[in-house]
């Protein structure tokens, strides 16, 4: 057995062995979108909390980060939170078991405020808001256990001077007995400690008869804190887990049937190049799934459409090369010369088609939003994998097999002797 044939057999055996052995791991690692796994999607419109202010790019980004932290705090795996335009945020969460709880946390932001009775009527309580959530450092709340085995929540302020000014003014009310700086979460008072003097520090604390669980729940709520912007739901979509699984099962089933039919057609019509193409396409599909996992992409129905489109492009690349080789064989050239000439002439046509598709995908990626951008990412990944497998890999396999000398009949390429023209 010659060296080229041994190399061919080893490459095919190793490739199919890796694909067969690791396919379950690759498939199980694919992250599914809400239209395939079930979940919900919300589109928020953002507005400034204070009248007269504007929604800036930074405030919109910070709000999106806060929403993602809120979703993560509920145990949701990898929520997708993206900003759109100048004042919108889209949240996609797949695989949610308690949708009502997550939606409540997202759409009812907790606002942390420090309030006093400065300038308030006698019966108005703590009517003046001295500090807001935006005055506290993000994720600055923590739990500390005192020597009396009680739990208190510590909070870090952004500005010591501002806190000093507030505590100094509130301390002046000690003569009237209203020198408390009440701490509110929304409209619920957590604590109302007395302020006896100016506190020139970035540290504040909330004390009370908290259990350990209550203290940590309060810490998490404060860290999720006040959003930089006010959010209003403009659009919601909910997909049940059963419906999502049905969509996934039907899509995968249709894709498998289509792929099997394509591979059988390639082998029956193009013979040896069809067999090589089938091996290349199987490796291509596996590498595409692997690349998909490595970039941590989320698979959605539009993504599967791009996936199937990529398989079609892979088939086209193999068909173009096979047809070029057959044309050379019909002209009377030898098998080796036909393979060399056919591969060379088909290369430019294949690359041209891939480049034009890549340009369209790049336009979709930079202009599109949400699922459109996801479609573009998978399409671009498909193009890269297609060039590697269905151009270079399939050409390598075919070259090794032909140069091994075991392929001697033109009928192995689907060309009849009656079709061959004399030179």
Helices and strands as residue ranges (DSSP letters): H 3-28, E 31-32, H 34-37, E 39-48, H 57-73, E 80-84, E 88-94, H 99-107, E 112-116, E 128-131, G 133-135, E 142-145, E 151-156, H 160-171, G 172-176, E 180-185, E 188-194, E 203-210, H 212-224, E 229-239, H 241-270, H 272-294, E 298-299, H 301-330, H 335-367, H 371-387, I 388-393, H 394-403, G 410-413, G 417-419
